Amino acid sequence: MTTSDAPEPHQEYDDDLTALLQAVWGEGFMSPGGSDEVDRVLEGLDLTGLAALDLGCGLGGATVHIARQYAVASIVGIDIEDNLIEACVELASRAELADNVQFLKVEPGPLPAADASLDMVFSKDAIIHIADKHALAGDIFRCLRPGGWFAASDWLAGYTGAPSPEMEAYIEAEGLDFGLASASVYEAALGAAGFVDIRVADRNPWYRHEARRERDNMKGSLYAGLESAVGTEFLERQIDVWDKMIIVLDQGELRPTHLRARKP
Ligand SMILES: C[S@@+](CC[C@H](N)C(=O)[O-])C[C@H]1O[C@@H](n2cnc3c(N)ncnc32)[C@H](O)[C@@H]1O
């Protein structure tokens, strides 16, 4: 196969976007709230000695935080983008974490884990990209040992029918491959897979305010640095995405949400 025949690597999160997201959300993070939000997702769970997987690990911030703070036996971060996995490996090596952390580039589809081999499947704001929530819930259930946990944050739809024009404008501005679903779809998918103790915690009230702070920082203290890193046009486009996102957060159509469920 010649170079020109080689398939283009999948890349939705390019260098400009990851630079901007990390400036807003912190090193290694492509979702809001940083390690505090990861801790909230995991609140009350004892992960000591457990085998975990981070689905859609992005730049590895959450994976590395869990490896450092939770004494897991192992955590495998998986993502579909080569450039992100490379960045994860660098982050883990800078953090001098090599033993209990591994990163894998995967193709979208079944998780790279044997049946009943994991104690926790964690995910932070990545399942939005996976359209079939029922298939995913079934696959997570398959990989977990009895007693294992699904603990995640994700961006959910606060509507069940058609999105409003404002929501459509936001989705288009993001330009990402979104598979938004409502909390009832997630709960039904987890329940149908066999999960019990399903818990759903709405983070919209927190993020409505946080997103304003992020947008104001982008327009203020972060502006000059971001402008030289990613250029004025890209930066202004992202500020516009935040403006549109704040509208749909206020309307309740975009609902960052924490999800928890246990395999009996
Ligand atoms: C919004 S980012 C969140 C990244 C990271 N969890 C964080 O909080 O910083 C979503 C991530 O999900 C990844 N992703 C999308 N579809 C995926 C799939 N089918 N399997 C694994 N990762 C996926 C994307 O490449 C991206 O890195």
The ligand as an SDF file (V2000), in Angstrom:
LIG
                    3D

 27 29  0  0  0  0  0  0  0  0999 V2000
  -14.6880   15.1240   25.2960 C   0  0  0  0  0  0  0  0  0  0  0  0
  -13.3550   14.0340   25.1090 S   0  0  0  0  0  0  0  0  0  0  0  0
  -13.0840   13.5710   26.8120 C   0  0  0  0  0  0  0  0  0  0  0  0
  -11.7030   13.0070   27.0520 C   0  0  0  0  0  0  0  0  0  0  0  0
  -11.3790   12.6580   28.4900 C   0  0  0  0  0  0  0  0  0  0  0  0
  -12.2410   11.6250   29.0070 N   0  0  0  0  0  0  0  0  0  0  0  0
  -11.4450   13.8630   29.3700 C   0  0  0  0  0  0  0  0  0  0  0  0
  -12.3830   13.9830   30.1670 O   0  0  0  0  0  0  0  0  0  0  0  0
  -10.5540   14.7130   29.2560 O   0  0  0  0  0  0  0  0  0  0  0  0
  -14.0880   12.5560   24.4160 C   0  0  0  0  0  0  0  0  0  0  0  0
  -13.0830   11.4950   24.0400 C   0  0  0  0  0  0  0  0  0  0  0  0
  -13.7580   10.3070   23.6440 O   0  0  0  0  0  0  0  0  0  0  0  0
  -13.0150    9.7130   22.5930 C   0  0  0  0  0  0  0  0  0  0  0  0
  -13.8950    8.7490   21.8800 N   0  0  0  0  0  0  0  0  0  0  0  0
  -14.8890    9.0000   20.9960 C   0  0  0  0  0  0  0  0  0  0  0  0
  -15.4580    7.8450   20.5770 N   0  0  0  0  0  0  0  0  0  0  0  0
  -14.8260    6.8390   21.2260 C   0  0  0  0  0  0  0  0  0  0  0  0
  -14.9460    5.4080   21.2260 C   0  0  0  0  0  0  0  0  0  0  0  0
  -15.8540    4.7790   20.4740 N   0  0  0  0  0  0  0  0  0  0  0  0
  -14.1170    4.6790   22.0080 N   0  0  0  0  0  0  0  0  0  0  0  0
  -13.1860    5.3000   22.7860 C   0  0  0  0  0  0  0  0  0  0  0  0
  -13.0140    6.6510   22.8120 N   0  0  0  0  0  0  0  0  0  0  0  0
  -13.8260    7.4140   22.0580 C   0  0  0  0  0  0  0  0  0  0  0  0
  -12.5660   10.9050   21.7670 C   0  0  0  0  0  0  0  0  0  0  0  0
  -11.5110   10.6130   20.8810 O   0  0  0  0  0  0  0  0  0  0  0  0
  -12.1770   11.8790   22.8890 C   0  0  0  0  0  0  0  0  0  0  0  0
  -10.8410   11.7140   23.2700 O   0  0  0  0  0  0  0  0  0  0  0  0
  1  2  1  0
  2  3  1  0
  2 10  1  0
  3  4  1  0
  4  5  1  0
  5  6  1  0
  5  7  1  0
  7  8  2  0
  7  9  1  0
 10 11  1  0
 11 12  1  0
 11 26  1  0
 12 13  1  0
 13 14  1  0
 13 24  1  0
 14 15  1  0
 14 23  1  0
 15 16  2  0
 16 17  1  0
 17 18  1  0
 17 23  2  0
 18 19  1  0
 18 20  2  0
 20 21  1  0
 21 22  2  0
 22 23  1  0
 24 25  1  0
 24 26  1  0
 26 27  1  0
M  CHG  2   2   1   9  -1
M  END
$$$$
